[in-house]
């Protein structure tokens, strides 16, 4: 990867990766056992892999990008099953729009799976990792803006 590409990708992805990996005031143990806690832990894992991707793109470490993206691809396929109707909780950051606009939420989860797979493939073949990473982080951002309560600052 060219140095200019690394700088550009880092500038574009850093805010998304840091938001995804930022410590929240809600911890797993504050949530009820079952799908609410399970999805929180799943999303925390996806956030850690997103941060790993961001860090690895800065150094051109495609092996790490590939591993982290493949894990996001695998984990993202589990998202919709962890949002059964009625699985709300006062400390959850899940917006009601998840259930009132379920088809769009499903599409968002599928888009994450698709973009994560494309990023893993790009990293494996030394393809256009910056573009694929940008698409992955765009999927994260789009879904979070629509379906997740923002971080408390």
Residue frames as a rotation matrix with the C-alpha (Angstrom) as fourth column:
UNK 1
0.585 0.811 0.000 0.00
0.811 -0.585 0.000 0.00
0.000 0.000 -1.000 0.00
UNK 2
-0.136 -0.609 0.781 1.30
0.531 -0.710 -0.462 3.46
0.836 0.352 0.420 -0.85
UNK 3
-0.770 -0.244 -0.590 2.01
0.638 -0.322 -0.699 5.82
-0.019 -0.915 0.404 2.12
UNK 4
-0.869 0.490 0.075 -0.55
-0.472 -0.864 0.177 8.35
0.151 0.118 0.981 0.87
UNK 5
-0.115 0.845 -0.523 -3.21
-0.222 0.491 0.842 5.61
0.968 0.213 0.131 0.82
UNK 6
-0.325 -0.066 -0.944 -2.35
0.789 0.532 -0.309 4.62
0.522 -0.844 -0.120 4.39
UNK 7
-0.966 -0.055 -0.251 -2.74
0.190 -0.812 -0.552 8.20
-0.174 -0.581 0.795 5.61
UNK 8
-0.619 0.782 -0.075 -6.03
-0.639 -0.446 0.626 8.65
0.456 0.436 0.776 3.75
UNK 9
-0.034 0.606 -0.795 -7.51
0.161 0.788 0.594 5.40
0.986 -0.108 -0.124 5.03
UNK 10
-0.567 -0.242 -0.787 -6.41
0.788 0.117 -0.604 6.16
0.239 -0.963 0.124 8.58
UNK 11
-0.980 0.196 -0.043 -7.98
-0.179 -0.951 -0.253 9.61
-0.090 -0.240 0.966 8.45
UNK 12
-0.360 0.896 -0.258 -11.25
-0.646 -0.040 0.763 8.20
0.673 0.441 0.593 7.15
UNK 13
0.118 0.425 -0.897 -11.47
0.137 0.888 0.439 5.18
0.984 -0.175 0.047 9.42
UNK 14
-0.797 -0.562 -0.222 -10.06
0.260 0.012 -0.965 6.32
0.545 -0.827 0.137 12.74
UNK 15
-0.652 0.572 0.498 -13.20
-0.751 -0.580 -0.316 8.06
0.108 -0.579 0.808 14.02
UNK 16
0.372 0.823 -0.430 -15.38
-0.727 0.546 0.417 5.05
0.578 0.158 0.801 13.20
UNK 17
0.037 -0.433 -0.900 -12.94
0.238 0.879 -0.413 2.54
0.971 -0.199 0.136 14.68
UNK 18
-0.904 -0.411 0.120 -12.48
0.004 -0.289 -0.957 4.52
0.428 -0.865 0.263 17.86
UNK 19
-0.279 0.886 0.370 -16.21
-0.946 -0.319 0.051 4.91
0.163 -0.336 0.928 18.33
UNK 20
0.467 0.467 -0.751 -16.70
-0.423 0.863 0.275 1.19
0.777 0.190 0.601 17.80
UNK 21
-0.021 -0.591 -0.807 -13.98
0.499 0.693 -0.520 0.30
0.866 -0.414 0.281 20.29
UNK 22
-0.454 -0.141 0.880 -14.69
-0.490 -0.785 -0.378 3.06
0.744 -0.603 0.287 22.85
UNK 23
-0.862 0.166 -0.479 -15.45
0.474 0.597 -0.647 1.84
0.178 -0.785 -0.593 26.34
UNK 24
-0.159 0.898 0.411 -19.11
-0.025 -0.420 0.907 2.36
0.987 0.134 0.089 27.12
UNK 25
-0.532 0.020 0.847 -20.61
-0.806 -0.320 -0.499 3.12
0.261 -0.947 0.186 30.47
UNK 26
0.624 0.733 0.271 -22.55
-0.771 0.635 0.059 -0.15
-0.129 -0.246 0.961 30.19
UNK 27
-0.594 -0.804 0.020 -20.69
-0.801 0.593 0.078 -3.36
-0.075 0.030 -0.997 30.91
UNK 28
-0.473 0.388 -0.791 -21.84
-0.279 0.785 0.553 -6.89
0.836 0.482 -0.263 30.11
UNK 29
-0.762 0.131 -0.634 -22.47
0.580 0.574 -0.578 -7.65
0.288 -0.808 -0.513 33.76
UNK 30
-0.819 0.500 -0.281 -24.92
-0.254 -0.755 -0.605 -4.69
-0.515 -0.424 0.745 33.89
UNK 31
-0.356 0.666 -0.655 -27.12
-0.901 -0.060 0.429 -6.40
0.247 0.743 0.622 31.32
UNK 32
0.382 0.563 0.733 -29.51
-0.714 0.683 -0.152 -9.33
-0.586 -0.465 0.663 31.75
UNK 33
-0.630 -0.563 0.535 -28.32
-0.166 0.770 0.616 -12.74
-0.759 0.300 -0.578 30.66
UNK 34
0.256 0.699 0.668 -29.55
0.588 0.436 -0.682 -13.80
-0.768 0.566 -0.299 27.25
UNK 35
0.344 -0.117 0.932 -29.76
0.932 -0.082 -0.354 -11.99
0.118 0.990 0.081 23.94
UNK 36
0.971 0.015 0.240 -29.22
0.006 -0.999 0.041 -8.48
0.241 -0.039 -0.970 25.32
UNK 37
0.533 -0.830 0.161 -25.94
-0.402 -0.082 0.912 -9.38
-0.744 -0.551 -0.378 27.01
UNK 38
0.189 -0.455 0.870 -24.95
0.622 0.741 0.252 -11.70
-0.760 0.494 0.423 24.16
UNK 39
0.639 0.071 0.766 -25.39
0.725 -0.388 -0.569 -9.02
0.257 0.919 -0.300 21.52
UNK 40
0.928 -0.366 0.064 -23.51
-0.362 -0.853 0.376 -6.48
-0.083 -0.372 -0.925 23.63
UNK 41
0.275 -0.863 0.424 -20.56
-0.145 0.399 0.906 -8.88
-0.951 -0.310 -0.016 23.87
UNK 42
0.290 -0.112 0.950 -20.78
0.864 0.458 -0.210 -9.67
-0.412 0.882 0.230 20.16
UNK 43
0.865 0.091 0.494 -20.72
0.346 -0.820 -0.455 -6.00
0.364 0.564 -0.741 19.24
UNK 44
0.733 -0.678 0.054 -17.81
-0.465 -0.441 0.767 -5.35
-0.496 -0.588 -0.639 21.62
UNK 45
0.112 -0.689 0.716 -15.89
0.362 0.700 0.616 -8.10
-0.926 0.190 0.327 19.80
UNK 46
0.494 0.120 0.861 -16.75
0.868 -0.125 -0.480 -6.59
0.050 0.985 -0.166 16.42
UNK 47
0.986 -0.114 0.122 -15.54
-0.123 -0.990 0.073 -3.22
0.113 -0.087 -0.990 17.72
UNK 48
0.424 -0.882 0.205 -12.23
-0.263 0.097 0.960 -4.69
-0.867 -0.461 -0.191 18.82
UNK 49
0.029 -0.381 0.924 -11.77
0.786 0.580 0.215 -6.25
-0.618 0.720 0.316 15.40
UNK 50
0.802 0.281 0.527 -12.67
0.552 -0.684 -0.476 -2.93
0.227 0.673 -0.704 13.76
UNK 51
0.827 -0.560 -0.054 -9.95
-0.441 -0.705 0.555 -1.23
-0.349 -0.435 -0.830 15.80
UNK 52
0.111 -0.803 0.586 -7.49
0.177 0.596 0.783 -3.96
-0.978 0.017 0.209 14.79
UNK 53
0.357 0.085 0.930 -8.37
0.923 0.120 -0.365 -3.34
-0.143 0.989 -0.036 11.14
UNK 54
0.983 0.023 0.182 -7.86
0.054 -0.984 -0.169 0.39
0.175 0.176 -0.969 11.51
UNK 55
0.552 -0.829 0.094 -4.49
-0.453 -0.203 0.868 -0.09
-0.700 -0.521 -0.488 13.21
UNK 56
0.045 -0.546 0.836 -3.36
0.454 0.757 0.470 -2.69
-0.890 0.358 0.282 10.65
UNK 57
0.709 0.236 0.665 -4.27
0.706 -0.244 -0.665 -0.52
0.005 0.941 -0.340 7.66
UNK 58
0.902 -0.406 -0.145 -1.83
-0.366 -0.899 0.238 2.11
-0.227 -0.162 -0.960 8.92
UNK 59
0.011 -0.966 0.258 1.06
-0.611 0.197 0.767 -0.34
-0.792 -0.166 -0.588 8.64
UNK 60
0.012 0.051 -0.999 -0.13
-0.964 0.265 0.001 -2.32
0.265 0.963 0.052 5.62
UNK 61
-0.827 -0.291 0.481 -0.55
-0.473 0.822 -0.317 -5.44
-0.303 -0.489 -0.818 7.76
UNK 62
-0.255 0.767 -0.589 -2.94
-0.860 0.098 0.500 -7.28
0.442 0.634 0.635 5.46
UNK 63
-0.613 0.014 -0.790 -2.71
0.184 0.975 -0.125 -10.53
0.768 -0.222 -0.601 7.45
UNK 64
-0.887 0.301 -0.350 -4.22
0.322 -0.140 -0.936 -8.84
-0.331 -0.943 0.028 10.49
UNK 65
-0.553 0.715 -0.428 -6.82
-0.788 -0.616 -0.011 -7.08
-0.271 0.331 0.904 8.34
UNK 66
-0.397 0.387 -0.832 -7.79
-0.509 0.662 0.551 -10.41
0.764 0.642 -0.066 6.79
UNK 67
-0.751 0.069 -0.656 -8.11
0.479 0.741 -0.471 -12.19
0.454 -0.668 -0.589 10.15
UNK 68
-0.827 0.431 -0.359 -10.11
0.086 -0.535 -0.840 -9.40
-0.555 -0.726 0.406 11.79
UNK 69
-0.494 0.660 -0.566 -12.38
-0.867 -0.425 0.261 -8.91
-0.068 0.620 0.782 8.78
UNK 70
-0.518 0.277 -0.809 -13.05
-0.173 0.893 0.416 -12.64
0.837 0.356 -0.415 8.54
UNK 71
-0.820 0.220 -0.528 -14.05
0.572 0.343 -0.745 -12.64
0.017 -0.913 -0.407 12.23
UNK 72
-0.678 0.617 -0.400 -16.39
-0.410 -0.769 -0.490 -9.69
-0.610 -0.168 0.774 11.68
UNK 73
-0.491 0.492 -0.719 -17.89
-0.731 0.216 0.647 -11.53
0.474 0.843 0.254 8.71
UNK 74
-0.621 0.200 -0.758 -18.52
0.333 0.943 -0.024 -14.58
0.709 -0.268 -0.652 10.90
UNK 75
-0.808 0.262 -0.528 -19.83
0.501 -0.167 -0.849 -12.58
-0.310 -0.951 0.004 13.87
UNK 76
-0.773 0.518 -0.367 -22.06
-0.565 -0.825 0.025 -10.28
-0.290 0.227 0.930 11.84
UNK 77
-0.568 0.566 -0.597 -24.04
-0.253 0.571 0.781 -13.28
0.783 0.595 -0.181 10.62
UNK 78
-0.559 0.306 -0.771 -25.19
0.757 0.568 -0.324 -13.71
0.339 -0.764 -0.549 14.26
UNK 79
-0.995 0.038 0.094 -26.50
-0.071 -0.921 -0.383 -10.19
0.072 -0.387 0.919 14.77
UNK 80
-0.405 0.913 0.050 -30.17
-0.653 -0.327 0.683 -10.49
0.640 0.244 0.728 13.83
UNK 81
0.027 0.407 -0.913 -30.71
0.327 0.859 0.393 -13.62
0.945 -0.310 -0.110 15.94
UNK 82
-0.596 -0.351 -0.722 -29.69
0.782 -0.053 -0.620 -11.62
0.180 -0.935 0.307 19.01
UNK 83
-0.937 0.348 -0.024 -32.48
-0.339 -0.924 -0.180 -9.06
-0.084 -0.160 0.983 18.55
UNK 84
-0.636 0.770 -0.061 -35.67
0.710 0.614 0.346 -11.07
0.304 0.176 -0.936 19.15
UNK 85
-0.072 0.692 0.719 -38.85
0.018 -0.720 0.694 -9.02
0.997 0.063 0.039 19.55
UNK 86
0.859 0.508 0.064 -39.19
-0.002 -0.122 0.992 -7.62
0.512 -0.853 -0.104 23.04
UNK 87
0.363 -0.793 -0.489 -35.49
0.921 0.384 0.061 -7.83
0.140 -0.473 0.870 23.87
UNK 88
0.255 -0.215 0.943 -35.26
0.038 -0.972 -0.232 -4.31
0.966 0.095 -0.239 25.21
UNK 89
0.280 -0.247 -0.928 -33.64
0.956 0.162 0.246 -3.06
0.090 -0.955 0.281 28.40
UNK 90
0.952 0.217 -0.216 -33.19
0.253 -0.954 0.160 0.42
-0.171 -0.207 -0.963 29.85
UNK 91
0.330 -0.908 -0.257 -29.39
-0.268 -0.351 0.897 0.23
-0.905 -0.227 -0.359 29.63
UNK 92
0.021 -0.273 0.962 -29.36
0.806 0.574 0.145 -1.18
-0.591 0.772 0.232 26.11
UNK 93
-0.516 -0.278 -0.810 -28.34
-0.187 -0.886 0.424 1.14
-0.836 0.370 0.405 23.29
UNK 94
-0.796 0.299 0.527 -30.65
0.603 0.472 0.643 -0.61
-0.056 0.829 -0.556 20.83
UNK 95
-0.803 0.543 -0.245 -33.19
-0.542 -0.837 -0.081 1.80
-0.249 0.068 0.966 19.36
UNK 96
-0.082 0.875 0.477 -36.84
-0.120 0.467 -0.876 0.77
-0.989 -0.129 0.066 18.89
UNK 97
0.313 0.175 -0.934 -36.33
-0.886 -0.299 -0.353 1.33
-0.341 0.938 0.061 15.15
UNK 98
-0.804 -0.594 0.028 -34.66
-0.561 0.773 0.298 -2.09
-0.199 0.224 -0.954 15.04
UNK 99
-0.716 0.571 0.402 -38.02
0.413 0.810 -0.416 -3.77
-0.563 -0.132 -0.816 15.51
UNK 100
0.277 0.864 -0.421 -40.19
0.041 -0.449 -0.893 -1.18
-0.960 0.230 -0.160 13.76
UNK 101
0.607 -0.149 -0.780 -37.99
-0.785 -0.261 -0.561 -1.30
-0.120 0.954 -0.276 10.66
UNK 102
0.430 -0.395 0.812 -36.80
-0.197 0.837 0.511 -4.90
-0.881 -0.379 0.283 10.84
UNK 103
0.817 -0.146 0.557 -36.18
0.554 0.463 -0.692 -5.39
-0.157 0.874 0.460 7.07
UNK 104
0.735 -0.578 0.354 -33.81
-0.269 -0.729 -0.630 -2.40
0.622 0.368 -0.691 7.00
UNK 105
0.427 -0.574 0.699 -32.03
-0.838 0.038 0.544 -3.69
-0.339 -0.818 -0.465 10.12
UNK 106
0.616 -0.157 0.772 -31.64
0.207 0.978 0.035 -7.12
-0.760 0.138 0.635 8.50
UNK 107
0.872 -0.283 0.399 -30.26
0.371 -0.148 -0.917 -5.47
0.318 0.948 -0.024 5.37
UNK 108
0.622 -0.657 0.426 -27.73
-0.713 -0.700 -0.039 -3.56
0.324 -0.279 -0.904 7.49
UNK 109
0.382 -0.461 0.801 -26.51
-0.517 0.612 0.599 -6.75
-0.766 -0.643 -0.004 9.15
UNK 110
0.714 -0.086 0.695 -26.24
0.529 0.717 -0.454 -8.47
-0.459 0.692 0.557 5.76
UNK 111
0.870 -0.407 0.278 -24.33
-0.064 -0.653 -0.755 -5.49
0.489 0.639 -0.594 4.38
UNK 112
0.447 -0.730 0.518 -21.84
-0.869 -0.215 0.447 -5.78
-0.215 -0.649 -0.730 7.24
UNK 113
0.438 -0.248 0.864 -21.35
0.038 0.966 0.257 -9.47
-0.898 -0.079 0.432 6.47
UNK 114
0.836 -0.051 0.547 -20.83
0.548 0.139 -0.825 -8.69
-0.034 0.989 0.144 2.79
UNK 115
0.772 -0.557 0.306 -18.40
-0.382 -0.792 -0.477 -5.81
0.508 0.252 -0.824 3.31
UNK 116
0.415 -0.636 0.650 -16.41
-0.724 0.201 0.660 -7.75
-0.550 -0.745 -0.377 5.92
UNK 117
0.544 -0.169 0.822 -16.08
0.380 0.923 -0.062 -10.67
-0.748 0.346 0.566 3.50
UNK 118
0.876 -0.205 0.437 -14.99
0.355 -0.341 -0.871 -8.33
0.327 0.918 -0.225 0.71
UNK 119
0.634 -0.678 0.371 -12.37
-0.755 -0.648 0.106 -6.76
0.168 -0.347 -0.923 2.99
UNK 120
0.390 -0.484 0.783 -11.03
-0.325 0.724 0.609 -10.17
-0.861 -0.492 0.125 4.04
UNK 121
0.672 -0.094 0.734 -10.78
0.641 0.572 -0.513 -11.16
-0.371 0.815 0.445 0.36
UNK 122
0.875 -0.362 0.323 -9.06
-0.072 -0.754 -0.653 -7.89
0.480 0.548 -0.686 -0.58
UNK 123
0.499 -0.715 0.490 -6.53
-0.831 -0.235 0.504 -8.32
-0.245 -0.659 -0.711 2.23
UNK 124
0.463 -0.289 0.838 -5.85
0.059 0.953 0.296 -11.92
-0.884 -0.088 0.459 1.21
UNK 125
0.504 -0.186 0.843 -5.19
0.844 0.315 -0.435 -11.02
-0.184 0.931 0.316 -2.42
UNK 126
-0.517 -0.672 -0.531 -3.49
0.582 -0.730 0.358 -7.65
-0.628 -0.124 0.768 -1.82
UNK 127
-0.062 0.623 0.780 -6.48
0.922 -0.264 0.284 -6.01
0.383 0.736 -0.558 -3.48
UNK 128
-0.341 0.016 0.940 -7.84
0.006 -1.000 0.019 -2.55
0.940 0.013 0.341 -2.76
UNK 129
-0.381 0.105 -0.919 -7.81
0.869 0.380 -0.317 -2.82
0.316 -0.919 -0.236 1.03
UNK 130
-0.961 0.018 -0.276 -8.41
0.111 -0.889 -0.445 0.91
-0.253 -0.458 0.852 1.61
UNK 131
-0.592 0.790 -0.160 -11.61
-0.651 -0.351 0.673 0.91
0.475 0.503 0.722 -0.45
UNK 132
-0.116 0.543 -0.832 -12.83
0.219 0.831 0.512 -2.31
0.969 -0.123 -0.215 1.12
UNK 133
-0.640 -0.164 -0.750 -12.07
0.762 -0.017 -0.647 -1.03
0.093 -0.986 0.136 4.62
UNK 134
-0.945 0.324 -0.051 -13.91
-0.320 -0.945 -0.071 2.20
-0.071 -0.050 0.996 3.88
UNK 135
-0.295 0.873 -0.389 -16.95
-0.453 0.231 0.861 0.18
0.841 0.430 0.327 2.76
UNK 136
-0.257 0.148 -0.955 -16.84
0.670 0.739 -0.066 -1.93
0.696 -0.657 -0.290 5.93
UNK 137
-0.813 -0.111 -0.571 -16.68
0.538 -0.518 -0.665 1.10
-0.222 -0.848 0.481 8.21
UNK 138
-0.801 0.597 -0.031 -19.44
-0.536 -0.695 0.479 2.74
0.265 0.400 0.877 6.19
UNK 139
-0.163 0.736 -0.657 -21.64
0.097 0.675 0.731 -0.28
0.982 0.055 -0.181 6.92
UNK 140
-0.454 -0.081 -0.887 -20.93
0.865 0.198 -0.461 0.05
0.213 -0.977 -0.020 10.63
UNK 141
-0.966 -0.005 -0.258 -21.62
0.085 -0.951 -0.299 3.77
-0.243 -0.311 0.919 10.66
UNK 142
-0.635 0.767 -0.098 -24.85
-0.441 -0.255 0.860 3.52
0.634 0.589 0.500 8.67
UNK 143
-0.025 0.632 -0.775 -26.36
0.436 0.704 0.561 0.91
0.900 -0.324 -0.293 10.94
UNK 144
-0.531 -0.243 -0.812 -25.21
0.847 -0.144 -0.511 2.63
0.007 -0.959 0.282 14.14
UNK 145
-0.987 0.157 0.023 -26.69
-0.156 -0.986 0.053 5.95
0.031 0.049 0.998 13.05
UNK 146
-0.353 0.915 -0.192 -30.06
-0.507 -0.015 0.862 4.37
0.786 0.402 0.469 12.42
UNK 147
0.426 0.621 -0.658 -30.32
-0.028 0.736 0.676 1.73
0.904 -0.269 0.331 15.11
UNK 148
0.006 -0.498 -0.867 -28.06
0.911 0.361 -0.200 2.54
0.413 -0.789 0.456 18.06
UNK 149
0.959 0.252 -0.133 -28.29
0.284 -0.813 0.509 5.23
0.020 -0.525 -0.851 20.71
UNK 150
0.447 -0.844 0.296 -25.14
-0.086 -0.370 -0.925 7.41
0.890 0.388 -0.238 20.41
UNK 151
-0.195 -0.661 -0.725 -22.32
0.819 0.297 -0.492 7.26
0.540 -0.689 0.483 22.94
UNK 152
0.917 0.318 -0.243 -22.59
0.400 -0.716 0.573 9.51
0.008 -0.622 -0.783 25.93
UNK 153
0.229 -0.869 0.439 -19.83
0.408 -0.324 -0.854 12.04
0.884 0.374 0.280 25.69
